[in-house]
Amino acid sequence: MTAKSKPISLTSKTGRRIILPTAQEDAAINAGIASDADTVELTEEWFAKAKRGGRPLSDNPKQLRSIRFSPEVLDYFRSTGKGWQTRVDAALKEWIAAQK
């Protein structure tokens, strides 16, 4: 970059300034990628065959909601260890079943 050229930048939604590479820098990056035998150009076909990582999608996914509990309820369930939110869910389902 010469003293006269001004870098091109973008601002992300979070306010972070992203400076884009110059044409020369971009060419050098692409040349480095092309010279690396371990790199592969990802095609539309590759993306079509790629499998989604992580947990399998549920037929009945849980919904994220905000709810307020009394400190006693939270203290009790949190003291039962990891998975306490699942136990809260099970307790509520048990209560619903008892109401029918």
PyRosetta script that sets phi, psi and omega in degrees:
from pyrosetta import init, pose_from_sequence

init()
pose = pose_from_sequence("MTAKSKPISLTSKTGRRIILPTAQEDAAINAGIASDADTVELTEEWFAKAKRGGRPLSDNPKQLRSIRFSPEVLDYFRSTGKGWQTRVDAALKEWIAAQK")
pose.set_psi(1, 129.9)
pose.set_omega(1, 179.4)
pose.set_phi(2, -84.7)
pose.set_psi(2, 168.6)
pose.set_omega(2, -179.5)
pose.set_phi(3, -64.2)
pose.set_psi(3, -27.2)
pose.set_omega(3, -177.7)
pose.set_phi(4, -84.3)
pose.set_psi(4, -27.3)
pose.set_omega(4, -176.4)
pose.set_phi(5, -78.9)
pose.set_psi(5, 140.4)
pose.set_omega(5, -178.7)
pose.set_phi(6, -107.5)
pose.set_psi(6, 130.7)
pose.set_omega(6, -179.2)
pose.set_phi(7, -65.2)
pose.set_psi(7, 145.1)
pose.set_omega(7, 177.1)
pose.set_phi(8, -89.2)
pose.set_psi(8, 132.1)
pose.set_omega(8, -179.2)
pose.set_phi(9, -137.2)
pose.set_psi(9, 160.0)
pose.set_omega(9, 175.5)
pose.set_phi(10, -122.8)
pose.set_psi(10, 160.1)
pose.set_omega(10, 174.4)
pose.set_phi(11, -118.2)
pose.set_psi(11, 125.5)
pose.set_omega(11, -178.9)
pose.set_phi(12, -75.1)
pose.set_psi(12, 172.3)
pose.set_omega(12, 178.9)
pose.set_phi(13, -61.2)
pose.set_psi(13, -29.5)
pose.set_omega(13, -179.7)
pose.set_phi(14, -85.3)
pose.set_psi(14, -0.4)
pose.set_omega(14, 178.0)
pose.set_phi(15, 93.4)
pose.set_psi(15, 1.3)
pose.set_omega(15, 179.6)
pose.set_phi(16, -74.6)
pose.set_psi(16, 133.4)
pose.set_omega(16, 179.2)
pose.set_phi(17, -87.6)
pose.set_psi(17, 126.0)
pose.set_omega(17, -179.2)
pose.set_phi(18, -113.0)
pose.set_psi(18, 117.6)
pose.set_omega(18, 179.4)
pose.set_phi(19, -92.0)
pose.set_psi(19, 121.2)
pose.set_omega(19, -179.2)
pose.set_phi(20, -79.3)
pose.set_psi(20, 147.6)
pose.set_omega(20, 178.5)
pose.set_phi(21, -69.1)
pose.set_psi(21, 151.9)
pose.set_omega(21, 175.7)
pose.set_phi(22, -73.3)
pose.set_psi(22, 170.7)
pose.set_omega(22, 178.8)
pose.set_phi(23, -60.0)
pose.set_psi(23, -39.6)
pose.set_omega(23, 178.6)
pose.set_phi(24, -66.1)
pose.set_psi(24, -44.5)
pose.set_omega(24, 178.8)
pose.set_phi(25, -63.4)
pose.set_psi(25, -41.4)
pose.set_omega(25, 179.5)
pose.set_phi(26, -63.5)
pose.set_psi(26, -41.2)
pose.set_omega(26, 178.3)
pose.set_phi(27, -63.7)
pose.set_psi(27, -40.5)
pose.set_omega(27, 178.8)
pose.set_phi(28, -65.7)
pose.set_psi(28, -40.6)
pose.set_omega(28, 177.6)
pose.set_phi(29, -62.2)
pose.set_psi(29, -48.2)
pose.set_omega(29, -179.4)
pose.set_phi(30, -65.1)
pose.set_psi(30, -35.4)
pose.set_omega(30, 177.1)
pose.set_phi(31, -65.6)
pose.set_psi(31, -40.5)
pose.set_omega(31, 177.7)
pose.set_phi(32, -63.8)
pose.set_psi(32, -40.6)
pose.set_omega(32, 177.6)
pose.set_phi(33, -64.6)
pose.set_psi(33, -45.4)
pose.set_omega(33, -178.8)
pose.set_phi(34, -63.8)
pose.set_psi(34, -32.0)
pose.set_omega(34, -177.8)
pose.set_phi(35, -81.7)
pose.set_psi(35, -10.9)
pose.set_omega(35, -179.4)
pose.set_phi(36, -86.1)
pose.set_psi(36, 116.5)
pose.set_omega(36, -177.7)
pose.set_phi(37, -66.9)
pose.set_psi(37, -20.4)
pose.set_omega(37, -177.1)
pose.set_phi(38, -86.1)
pose.set_psi(38, -6.6)
pose.set_omega(38, -179.8)
pose.set_phi(39, -91.4)
pose.set_psi(39, 149.7)
pose.set_omega(39, 180.0)
pose.set_phi(40, -134.7)
pose.set_psi(40, 137.5)
pose.set_omega(40, 176.1)
pose.set_phi(41, -75.3)
pose.set_psi(41, 123.1)
pose.set_omega(41, -179.1)
pose.set_phi(42, -83.5)
pose.set_psi(42, 125.0)
pose.set_omega(42, -176.5)
pose.set_phi(43, -102.9)
pose.set_psi(43, 170.8)
pose.set_omega(43, 175.8)
pose.set_phi(44, -60.7)
pose.set_psi(44, -37.1)
pose.set_omega(44, 178.2)
pose.set_phi(45, -61.7)
pose.set_psi(45, -42.3)
pose.set_omega(45, 179.4)
pose.set_phi(46, -61.5)
pose.set_psi(46, -45.4)
pose.set_omega(46, 179.9)
pose.set_phi(47, -64.9)
pose.set_psi(47, -34.8)
pose.set_omega(47, 179.2)
pose.set_phi(48, -65.5)
pose.set_psi(48, -34.2)
pose.set_omega(48, -178.5)
pose.set_phi(49, -87.2)
pose.set_psi(49, -17.5)
pose.set_omega(49, -176.0)
pose.set_phi(50, -65.2)
pose.set_psi(50, 143.0)
pose.set_omega(50, 179.7)
pose.set_phi(51, -99.4)
pose.set_psi(51, 145.7)
pose.set_omega(51, 178.3)
pose.set_phi(52, -70.8)
pose.set_psi(52, 135.9)
pose.set_omega(52, 178.1)
pose.set_phi(53, -87.0)
pose.set_psi(53, 174.0)
pose.set_omega(53, 177.1)
pose.set_phi(54, 87.1)
pose.set_psi(54, -162.1)
pose.set_omega(54, -178.2)
pose.set_phi(55, -68.7)
pose.set_psi(55, 149.6)
pose.set_omega(55, 174.7)
pose.set_phi(56, -66.5)
pose.set_psi(56, 149.0)
pose.set_omega(56, 179.1)
pose.set_phi(57, -68.7)
pose.set_psi(57, 136.9)
pose.set_omega(57, -179.0)
pose.set_phi(58, -85.8)
pose.set_psi(58, 148.3)
pose.set_omega(58, 173.7)
pose.set_phi(59, -72.6)
pose.set_psi(59, -25.4)
pose.set_omega(59, -178.8)
pose.set_phi(60, -132.2)
pose.set_psi(60, 73.7)
pose.set_omega(60, -174.6)
pose.set_phi(61, -67.6)
pose.set_psi(61, 147.3)
pose.set_omega(61, 175.8)
pose.set_phi(62, -70.6)
pose.set_psi(62, 153.2)
pose.set_omega(62, -178.7)
pose.set_phi(63, -108.5)
pose.set_psi(63, 137.5)
pose.set_omega(63, 178.6)
pose.set_phi(64, -82.3)
pose.set_psi(64, 122.4)
pose.set_omega(64, 177.7)
pose.set_phi(65, -139.3)
pose.set_psi(65, 157.8)
pose.set_omega(65, 175.7)
pose.set_phi(66, -99.6)
pose.set_psi(66, 131.0)
pose.set_omega(66, -179.7)
pose.set_phi(67, -142.5)
pose.set_psi(67, 146.5)
pose.set_omega(67, -179.3)
pose.set_phi(68, -106.8)
pose.set_psi(68, 131.8)
pose.set_omega(68, 176.9)
pose.set_phi(69, -118.3)
pose.set_psi(69, 155.0)
pose.set_omega(69, 175.9)
pose.set_phi(70, -69.5)
pose.set_psi(70, 154.0)
pose.set_omega(70, 179.8)
pose.set_phi(71, -57.1)
pose.set_psi(71, -35.2)
pose.set_omega(71, -179.7)
pose.set_phi(72, -63.3)
pose.set_psi(72, -42.0)
pose.set_omega(72, 179.8)
pose.set_phi(73, -65.2)
pose.set_psi(73, -46.9)
pose.set_omega(73, 179.5)
pose.set_phi(74, -63.3)
pose.set_psi(74, -44.4)
pose.set_omega(74, 179.7)
pose.set_phi(75, -59.2)
pose.set_psi(75, -43.4)
pose.set_omega(75, -179.2)
pose.set_phi(76, -61.8)
pose.set_psi(76, -54.4)
pose.set_omega(76, -175.7)
pose.set_phi(77, -68.0)
pose.set_psi(77, -37.9)
pose.set_omega(77, 178.3)
pose.set_phi(78, -66.3)
pose.set_psi(78, -31.9)
pose.set_omega(78, 179.7)
pose.set_phi(79, -69.4)
pose.set_psi(79, -14.7)
pose.set_omega(79, 179.3)
pose.set_phi(80, -82.3)
pose.set_psi(80, -3.5)
pose.set_omega(80, 173.5)
pose.set_phi(81, 97.0)
pose.set_psi(81, -166.7)
pose.set_omega(81, -177.4)
pose.set_phi(82, -58.0)
pose.set_psi(82, 139.9)
pose.set_omega(82, -179.3)
pose.set_phi(83, 90.5)
pose.set_psi(83, 13.8)
pose.set_omega(83, -176.6)
pose.set_phi(84, -62.9)
pose.set_psi(84, -31.8)
pose.set_omega(84, -180.0)
pose.set_phi(85, -68.1)
pose.set_psi(85, -35.6)
pose.set_omega(85, 176.6)
pose.set_phi(86, -65.4)
pose.set_psi(86, -37.6)
pose.set_omega(86, 178.3)
pose.set_phi(87, -69.1)
pose.set_psi(87, -34.9)
pose.set_omega(87, 174.1)
pose.set_phi(88, -61.8)
pose.set_psi(88, -44.8)
pose.set_omega(88, 179.0)
pose.set_phi(89, -59.5)
pose.set_psi(89, -45.1)
pose.set_omega(89, -179.7)
pose.set_phi(90, -64.3)
pose.set_psi(90, -40.3)
pose.set_omega(90, 179.5)
pose.set_phi(91, -64.2)
pose.set_psi(91, -40.4)
pose.set_omega(91, 178.2)
pose.set_phi(92, -66.9)
pose.set_psi(92, -39.8)
pose.set_omega(92, 176.8)
pose.set_phi(93, -63.0)
pose.set_psi(93, -40.0)
pose.set_omega(93, 178.9)
pose.set_phi(94, -63.9)
pose.set_psi(94, -41.3)
pose.set_omega(94, 178.8)
pose.set_phi(95, -63.7)
pose.set_psi(95, -41.5)
pose.set_omega(95, 178.7)
pose.set_phi(96, -61.7)
pose.set_psi(96, -43.9)
pose.set_omega(96, -179.6)
pose.set_phi(97, -62.6)
pose.set_psi(97, -36.2)
pose.set_omega(97, -179.6)
pose.set_phi(98, -70.0)
pose.set_psi(98, -22.3)
pose.set_omega(98, -178.9)
pose.set_phi(99, -79.5)
pose.set_psi(99, -17.0)
pose.set_omega(99, -176.1)
pose.set_phi(100, -83.9)
pose.dump_pdb("model.pdb")
